[in-house]
Amino acid sequence: MAPLRYDTSNRLCIAASVLAGADQFDLRRYWVKGSPRVAQSAMLIVTLALATSGAAVAFVEAKAYLSAGILPKERFDALAAGGIDVGLSTASHTLILNNCYEALTSVTARLQPAARRSAVAANCLLVADGISAGEPANAFAWYVAALAAAHNDDLPTMTERLRMSQISGPSEQWIVELRVNLAEDHLAALTPEVMAGNDRDLTLLAQSQRGVASIAQRYVRQADFRERITALVERLPAEQQQSFLYNVRLAADQLSRG
């Protein structure tokens, strides 16, 4: 039997052939002869199949939202137990990644026993790796995987996931801010390549008021960080250097006022 081609002209023929189990079933001859019932039945079956598959997808998405939990403690408990359903859509992926970030960084998380925090980190690493495997350009998924690995002191995995986040999202400033905080807390574990990526992230942050605000506290309190960021800023045009200094003074003044 010759292979079937799925194009506009013979979709109904294919559906009918498959459903009827016939090798040589041509629906068009029934339609031409004025007997549209077969074609209508095939169309109905195809429509029902599409509706059923759509309902299945909707069910998977609903499970992803319902299993995530509503309150922070519920979300933490679900992640610790590993009973999270990851949906198919980008929105459901973002939901679970945000939940992992919250569970790894929130006050609620810090009050949990170490074993439960470790379980959350391990499960979030698996989830984030699964998402990034299907969405390699998802810089946030790579970052969450790096954060989760760091929580369990798996520094080689953290460094590699951080590198992938730097590659996949070099100019997404909100992710850059998160990456810088993680990298700066683990400088000794970074490879030269990841350190160079962190320098690029810092340079990007130094060129905007929001970026400077995100690093101001570290700039004010950590002398070696000031030296490194200053060395990077000195490579920028003069007007950007002046803007950086102004923003740092502004942010430092705001920090001093509480």
Kinemage of the C-alpha trace (Angstrom):
@kinemage 1
@onewidth
@group {chain A} dominant
@subgroup {mainchain}
@vectorlist {calphas} color= white
{ca met a 1} P 0.000 0.000 0.000
{ca ala a 2} L 1.378 3.395 -0.952
{ca pro a 3} L 2.003 5.785 1.948
{ca leu a 4} L -0.750 8.277 2.643
{ca arg a 5} L -0.041 11.982 2.264
{ca tyr a 6} L -1.669 14.317 4.799
{ca asp a 7} L -2.724 17.316 2.740
{ca thr a 8} L -5.868 19.405 2.380
{ca ser a 9} L -7.265 17.535 -0.599
{ca asn a 10} L -7.490 14.104 0.978
{ca arg a 11} L -7.807 14.631 4.775
{ca leu a 12} L -11.303 13.139 4.786
{ca cys a 13} L -10.158 10.192 2.681
{ca ile a 14} L -7.376 9.438 5.121
{ca ala a 15} L -9.686 9.656 8.109
{ca ala a 16} L -12.210 7.347 6.527
{ca ser a 17} L -9.514 4.899 5.334
{ca val a 18} L -8.005 4.605 8.775
{ca leu a 19} L -11.321 4.308 10.545
{ca ala a 20} L -12.752 1.794 8.111
{ca gly a 21} L -9.532 -0.221 7.887
{ca ala a 22} L -9.748 -0.337 4.095
{ca asp a 23} L -6.655 -0.215 1.908
{ca gln a 24} L -8.293 1.360 -1.122
{ca phe a 25} L -11.068 3.577 0.203
{ca asp a 26} L -11.624 6.808 -1.704
{ca leu a 27} L -14.116 9.055 0.057
{ca arg a 28} L -14.265 11.519 -2.816
{ca arg a 29} L -16.176 9.141 -5.078
{ca tyr a 30} L -18.986 8.951 -2.501
{ca trp a 31} L -19.071 12.715 -2.229
{ca val a 32} L -19.144 13.221 -6.019
{ca lys a 33} L -21.990 10.789 -6.445
{ca gly a 34} L -24.140 12.844 -4.100
{ca ser a 35} L -23.764 10.724 -0.953
{ca pro a 36} L -22.193 13.096 1.549
{ca arg a 37} L -23.147 11.035 4.599
{ca val a 38} L -19.840 9.152 4.710
{ca ala a 39} L -17.926 12.381 4.413
{ca gln a 40} L -20.056 14.009 7.094
{ca ser a 41} L -19.583 11.031 9.402
{ca ala a 42} L -15.837 11.116 8.886
{ca met a 43} L -15.770 14.829 9.554
{ca leu a 44} L -17.782 14.292 12.737
{ca ile a 45} L -15.394 11.608 13.937
{ca val a 46} L -12.370 13.774 13.189
{ca thr a 47} L -13.989 16.690 15.030
{ca leu a 48} L -14.737 14.502 18.032
{ca ala a 49} L -11.169 13.231 18.025
{ca leu a 50} L -9.829 16.768 18.013
{ca ala a 51} L -12.216 17.770 20.781
{ca thr a 52} L -11.159 14.753 22.838
{ca ser a 53} L -7.474 15.520 22.388
{ca gly a 54} L -8.161 19.144 23.294
{ca ala a 55} L -9.933 18.042 26.449
{ca ala a 56} L -6.984 15.820 27.337
{ca val a 57} L -4.583 18.739 26.964
{ca ala a 58} L -6.861 20.932 29.055
{ca phe a 59} L -6.955 18.239 31.740
{ca val a 60} L -3.139 18.061 31.852
{ca glu a 61} L -2.936 21.844 32.148
{ca ala a 62} L -5.573 21.919 34.880
{ca lys a 63} L -3.695 19.268 36.861
{ca ala a 64} L -0.545 21.383 36.661
{ca tyr a 65} L -2.350 24.325 38.240
{ca leu a 66} L -4.350 22.339 40.796
{ca ser a 67} L -1.432 20.243 42.039
{ca ala a 68} L 0.794 23.296 42.546
{ca gly a 69} L -1.063 24.480 45.644
{ca ile a 70} L -2.442 27.881 46.589
{ca leu a 71} L -0.617 28.972 49.737
{ca pro a 72} L 3.220 29.085 49.953
{ca lys a 73} L 3.277 26.194 52.421
{ca glu a 74} L 1.062 24.111 50.136
{ca arg a 75} L 3.352 24.801 47.220
{ca phe a 76} L 6.393 23.908 49.308
{ca asp a 77} L 4.763 20.674 50.505
{ca ala a 78} L 3.859 19.687 46.948
{ca leu a 79} L 7.401 20.285 45.740
{ca ala a 80} L 8.897 18.424 48.687
{ca ala a 81} L 6.666 15.430 47.944
{ca gly a 82} L 7.448 15.533 44.246
{ca gly a 83} L 3.771 15.349 43.347
{ca ile a 84} L 3.722 18.189 40.856
{ca asp a 85} L 2.203 17.783 37.398
{ca val a 86} L 4.070 19.869 34.835
{ca gly a 87} L 1.733 21.068 32.097
{ca leu a 88} L 2.442 21.440 28.402
{ca ser a 89} L 2.162 25.202 28.012
{ca thr a 90} L 4.733 27.926 28.600
{ca ala a 91} L 2.397 29.429 31.204
{ca ser a 92} L 2.319 26.237 33.261
{ca his a 93} L 6.107 25.958 32.975
{ca thr a 94} L 6.496 29.499 34.270
{ca leu a 95} L 4.122 28.679 37.122
{ca ile a 96} L 6.150 25.722 38.356
{ca leu a 97} L 9.448 27.569 37.909
{ca asn a 98} L 8.125 30.500 39.941
{ca asn a 99} L 6.931 28.082 42.612
{ca cys a 100} L 10.385 26.510 42.744
{ca tyr a 101} L 12.042 29.899 43.028
{ca glu a 102} L 9.713 30.829 45.876
{ca ala a 103} L 10.257 27.500 47.633
{ca leu a 104} L 14.029 27.889 47.382
{ca thr a 105} L 14.270 31.503 48.534
{ca ser a 106} L 11.291 32.442 50.715
{ca val a 107} L 11.137 32.844 54.481
{ca thr a 108} L 8.742 29.898 54.560
{ca ala a 109} L 11.412 27.749 52.958
{ca arg a 110} L 14.108 28.824 55.399
{ca leu a 111} L 11.968 27.722 58.327
{ca gln a 112} L 11.590 24.185 56.964
{ca pro a 113} L 13.792 21.251 58.076
{ca ala a 114} L 16.967 20.758 56.049
{ca ala a 115} L 15.795 17.403 54.663
{ca arg a 116} L 12.640 18.950 53.228
{ca arg a 117} L 14.566 21.852 51.722
{ca ser a 118} L 16.932 19.373 50.129
{ca ala a 119} L 13.990 17.395 48.701
{ca val a 120} L 12.496 20.556 47.219
{ca ala a 121} L 15.828 21.458 45.633
{ca ala a 122} L 16.252 17.987 44.135
{ca asn a 123} L 12.724 17.959 42.710
{ca cys a 124} L 13.033 21.491 41.350
{ca leu a 125} L 16.280 20.556 39.626
{ca leu a 126} L 14.508 17.654 37.903
{ca val a 127} L 11.566 19.848 36.890
{ca ala a 128} L 13.723 22.704 35.615
{ca asp a 129} L 15.976 20.337 33.682
{ca gly a 130} L 12.921 18.745 32.110
{ca ile a 131} L 11.595 22.122 30.999
{ca ser a 132} L 14.925 23.334 29.636
{ca ala a 133} L 15.338 20.066 27.718
{ca gly a 134} L 12.215 20.963 25.745
{ca glu a 135} L 12.850 24.721 25.794
{ca pro a 136} L 16.628 25.239 25.562
{ca ala a 137} L 16.122 28.995 25.178
{ca asn a 138} L 14.326 29.228 28.538
{ca ala a 139} L 16.973 31.102 30.548
{ca phe a 140} L 14.793 31.127 33.655
{ca ala a 141} L 14.559 27.318 33.664
{ca trp a 142} L 18.358 27.066 33.463
{ca tyr a 143} L 18.669 29.575 36.300
{ca val a 144} L 16.190 27.738 38.551
{ca ala a 145} L 18.118 24.521 37.917
{ca ala a 146} L 21.340 26.310 38.927
{ca leu a 147} L 19.701 27.697 42.058
{ca ala a 148} L 18.352 24.287 43.030
{ca ala a 149} L 21.741 22.648 42.512
{ca ala a 150} L 23.414 25.322 44.648
{ca his a 151} L 20.977 24.623 47.488
{ca asn a 152} L 22.185 21.027 47.578
{ca asp a 153} L 25.845 22.073 47.233
{ca asp a 154} L 26.099 20.510 43.787
{ca leu a 155} L 28.386 23.266 42.534
{ca pro a 156} L 29.486 21.642 39.227
{ca thr a 157} L 25.822 21.297 38.201
{ca met a 158} L 25.101 24.834 39.398
{ca thr a 159} L 27.969 26.211 37.317
{ca glu a 160} L 26.929 24.373 34.167
{ca arg a 161} L 23.272 25.424 34.442
{ca leu a 162} L 24.364 28.998 35.142
{ca arg a 163} L 26.468 28.904 31.984
{ca met a 164} L 23.486 27.741 29.948
{ca ser a 165} L 21.328 30.527 31.397
{ca gln a 166} L 23.977 33.079 30.426
{ca ile a 167} L 24.012 31.727 26.873
{ca ser a 168} L 20.245 31.472 26.430
{ca gly a 169} L 19.273 34.793 28.049
{ca pro a 170} L 22.174 37.245 27.778
{ca ser a 171} L 20.027 40.394 27.811
{ca glu a 172} L 16.955 39.488 29.890
{ca gln a 173} L 17.698 41.912 32.708
{ca trp a 174} L 15.437 40.422 35.359
{ca ile a 175} L 17.124 37.047 34.889
{ca val a 176} L 20.538 38.739 34.737
{ca glu a 177} L 19.868 40.217 38.194
{ca leu a 178} L 19.064 36.769 39.573
{ca arg a 179} L 22.114 35.200 37.937
{ca val a 180} L 24.479 37.840 39.303
{ca asn a 181} L 23.297 37.269 42.859
{ca leu a 182} L 23.802 33.515 42.527
{ca ala a 183} L 27.175 33.831 40.805
{ca glu a 184} L 28.508 36.396 43.279
{ca asp a 185} L 27.590 34.116 46.181
{ca his a 186} L 29.596 31.260 44.624
{ca leu a 187} L 32.512 32.972 42.882
{ca ala a 188} L 35.058 30.371 43.921
{ca ala a 189} L 33.080 27.632 42.131
{ca leu a 190} L 32.789 29.433 38.786
{ca thr a 191} L 34.763 28.353 35.755
{ca pro a 192} L 36.569 31.045 33.726
{ca glu a 193} L 33.812 30.861 31.105
{ca val a 194} L 31.046 31.399 33.655
{ca met a 195} L 33.054 34.145 35.353
{ca ala a 196} L 33.329 35.920 31.997
{ca gly a 197} L 29.560 35.530 31.572
{ca asn a 198} L 29.050 37.047 35.007
{ca asp a 199} L 31.207 40.013 34.003
{ca arg a 200} L 28.966 40.519 30.974
{ca asp a 201} L 25.906 40.359 33.224
{ca leu a 202} L 27.413 42.936 35.584
{ca thr a 203} L 28.259 45.233 32.682
{ca leu a 204} L 24.669 45.050 31.479
{ca leu a 205} L 23.348 45.905 34.945
{ca ala a 206} L 25.773 48.797 35.320
{ca gln a 207} L 24.200 50.532 32.325
{ca ser a 208} L 20.703 50.976 33.789
{ca gln a 209} L 19.240 52.512 36.924
{ca arg a 210} L 17.314 49.361 37.723
{ca gly a 211} L 20.440 47.289 37.233
{ca val a 212} L 22.537 49.488 39.494
{ca ala a 213} L 19.807 49.397 42.139
{ca ser a 214} L 19.914 45.604 42.053
{ca ile a 215} L 23.641 45.529 42.845
{ca ala a 216} L 23.875 48.627 45.057
{ca gln a 217} L 23.674 46.771 48.369
{ca arg a 218} L 26.529 44.485 47.387
{ca tyr a 219} L 28.466 47.479 46.034
{ca val a 220} L 28.151 49.360 49.329
{ca arg a 221} L 28.911 46.419 51.620
{ca gln a 222} L 31.452 44.326 49.704
{ca ala a 223} L 34.787 45.980 48.940
{ca asp a 224} L 36.118 43.385 46.503
{ca phe a 225} L 32.867 43.582 44.544
{ca arg a 226} L 33.266 47.364 44.241
{ca glu a 227} L 36.704 46.890 42.766
{ca arg a 228} L 35.513 44.382 40.190
{ca ile a 229} L 32.430 46.322 39.094
{ca thr a 230} L 34.430 49.550 38.899
{ca ala a 231} L 36.969 47.869 36.629
{ca leu a 232} L 34.134 46.803 34.336
{ca val a 233} L 32.466 50.224 34.343
{ca glu a 234} L 35.738 51.937 33.408
{ca arg a 235} L 35.487 50.230 30.028
{ca leu a 236} L 32.163 51.930 29.295
{ca pro a 237} L 31.764 55.326 27.590
{ca ala a 238} L 32.228 58.346 29.862
{ca glu a 239} L 28.540 59.252 29.962
{ca gln a 240} L 27.621 55.723 31.062
{ca gln a 241} L 30.293 55.849 33.760
{ca gln a 242} L 28.823 59.089 35.089
{ca ser a 243} L 25.335 57.631 35.005
{ca phe a 244} L 26.560 54.578 36.907
{ca leu a 245} L 28.174 56.687 39.632
{ca tyr a 246} L 25.055 58.802 39.981
{ca asn a 247} L 22.821 55.756 40.276
{ca val a 248} L 25.134 54.127 42.815
{ca arg a 249} L 25.112 57.252 44.989
{ca leu a 250} L 21.327 57.397 44.737
{ca ala a 251} L 20.920 53.730 45.592
{ca ala a 252} L 23.439 53.912 48.432
{ca asp a 253} L 21.607 56.901 49.907
{ca gln a 254} L 18.311 55.024 49.719
{ca leu a 255} L 19.887 52.022 51.413
{ca ser a 256} L 21.321 54.134 54.214
{ca arg a 257} L 17.838 55.525 54.920
{ca gly a 258} L 16.472 52.024 55.243
